[in-house]
Amino acid sequence: MARLIAVLVALAFALVSLGPSPLLAQTPAKKDAPAKTDTKKADDAKKAASKKKEKLDLNSASEADLKMLPGVGDAYAKKIIENRPYKRKDELVGKNILPKATYEKIKDDIIARQAKR
């Protein structure tokens, strides 16, 4: 029994003293091949991005469109519609329709276009 322990200790010492071993080395991470992009998916993504960049007009947006804005629910959407038309989008805060914090969330996504005469 003592001889077996001595052999195992000697073997462990030999393995450690040899330095980095392929047995102890980590296997390299697999790199996935670049994904093939479908042109239809790319076109859909471009359309979605351009639609996302399009600002929502306070003077013509529907209640459902207004509710899609962050922080705007049923009550705020109705208040926005009831107080139309707007000359500037910051009138939402000036007329106490929206709190300043909510306005700050949506100000980059909205615009107040004037009706063409």
LUMVEXLUM-540301 format. One record per atom (N, C-alpha, C): x, y, z. Coordinates in steps of 0.02 Angstrom, whole numbers, plus 50000, padded with zeros to 5 digits. Example, Ala and Ser with C-alpha at 12.3 -4.5 7.8 and 13.67 -1.06 7.14 Angstrom:
2
506604971650390
506154977550390
506604983550390
506424988850354
506844994750357
506455000250394
end
This chain:
117
500414994150000
500005000050000
500445006350000
500965006250042
501415011950046
501785012849980
501945007149949
502295007449885
501845010549831
501195008949830
500715011849783
500665019449792
500625021549853
500585028749867
501225032249845
501795029149857
502435032049836
502465032649760
502225027649725
502225027849651
501765033449626
501175034049656
500695039349635
500975046349649
501295047249706
501605053649723
502165055249673
502565050349657
503115051349608
502835053049540
502295049749520
501985051049456
501695058149454
501355060149507
501075066849511
501635072149508
502185070949544
502745075649543
503045076049474
503105070449439
503385070449371
502945074349323
502295073549329
501835077149284
501865084749297
501905086749359
501925093849376
502585096849355
503135093249363
503795095949348
503925096449273
503555092949232
503665093249160
503405099849130
503035103649166
502775110049141
502095109249110
501905114049069
501245113749038
501165107348997
500645104149009
500505097848976
499885098548933
499865095048878
499255095148838
498655092348876
498785088348926
498245085548966
497915090949009
498325095849030
498055101049074
497855107449037
498035107848975
497895113848936
497155114348919
496905120448915
496215121448895
496155120748820
495605118148799
495485117648727
495275124448702
495505126548644
495315133048617
494575133248600
494285139148609
493575139848594
493465139348519
492915136248501
492755135648430
492505142248404
492745144048346
492505150148314
491985148148262
491405151048268
490875149548220
491025152948154
490815149848103
490885152848036
490435158848032
490625163847994
490195169747987
489515167747961
489005170647990
488325169047970
488185171747901
487835167847862
487635170247796
487015174547804
487045180447776
486465184947782
486025184147722
485405183947735
484905183547683
484745190647661
484725192047596
484615198847573
483925201347592
483445196847595
482765198947615
482765201147687
483105197547730
483145199447800
483505206047808
484025207147769
484395213447773
483955219247751
483565218147698
483115223447675
482575224947728
482315219747760
481815220747812
482105224547870
482725223047887
483055226547943
483155233847926
483335235347863
483425242247843
482765246047845
482235242747824
481575245947825
481365247447897
481485242647941
481305243448012
481715249148042
482345249648024
482775254948051
482545261748027
482355262247962
482135268647937
481455270547967
481035265547979
480395266948010
480485269148082
480985266148114
481125267848184
481375274948189
481755277248139
482025284048140
481485289248127
480945287148097
480405291748081
480065294048145
480005300648153
479715303348215
478955303348211
478645302648268
477915302348274
477645309448280
477185311248237
476895317948237
476345318448290
476435323048337
475955323948391
475275326248365
475255329848310
474635332748285
474225327848243
474515322248223
474135317548181
474175310348204
474565308748255
474645301848278
474005299248310
473885292848300
473305289748332
473455288248405
472935286748442
473015285148513
473455278948521
473365273948478
473765267848481
474505269348469
474645273748421
475345275548407
475655279248466
475275283648497
475535287348554
475675282648613
475265277448622
475365272848677
475995268648668
476255268348609
476865264448596
477495268148621
477425274548636
477985278348662
478115276348734
478755276248755
478895274248825
478615279148875
478255276648924
477975280848976
477295283948960
477045282748900
476395285548879
475885279948879
475385280648922
474845275748926
474195278748901
473645275748921
472985277948899
472845285248917
472965286948980
472805293749004
473205299048968
473865298048962
474285303048929
474125303548855
473985297948823
473815298048751
473175302048740
472675301148783
472055304948776
472175312348788
472585314048838
472735321148852
473095324348793
473545320648761
473905323348703
473425324848647
472965320148634
472475321048580
471995326748595
471765327348657
471285332548676
471575339648670
472215340348678
472525347048678
472855348848611
472685345448558
472955347048492
472665353548468
472975357148424
473625356148391
474195359048433
474795356748418
475405358948451
475845362648401
476115368248422
476595371848379
477295368848388
477445366748449
478095363848465
477985357948511
478435353248508
478355347248549
478455348548623
478825353648641
478935355048712
478315358048746
477795359348708
477165361648737
476855356248781
477055350048771
476795344548812
476955345748886
477545348548899
477735350048968
477455356848988
477485361748943
477235368448957
476505368648975
476105364448944
475385364148957
475205358949009
475705356149043
475605351049095
475235344849070
475385342849009
475075336848980
475495330749000
476155331548998
476615326249018
477095328849071
477325324649116
477855326649162
478515327149125
478955331149151
479615332349119
479995325749108
479965321149156
480335314849150
480085310749090
479435310449081
479155306749025
479325310148959
479285316748958
479465320548898
480195319148879
480635318948927
481345317748913
481445310848880
481035305948898
481085299248868
480885299148795
480395303448777
480105302848710
480285308548663
480635313648687
480735319648647
481105318348582
481525313248579
481885311748517
481465307748468
480895305348490
480465301148447
479845304748422
479755311048441
479145314648422
479315321148386
478805323748352
478865330148317
478165333148315
478125339748309
477475343148302
477465346648235
477225343148185
477185346148117
476575350648113
476655355848075
476115360548065
475715358448003
475065359548005
474635357847948
474795362547891
474835359747830
474965363847771
474325367447751
474415373647733
473825377747715
473775378647642
end
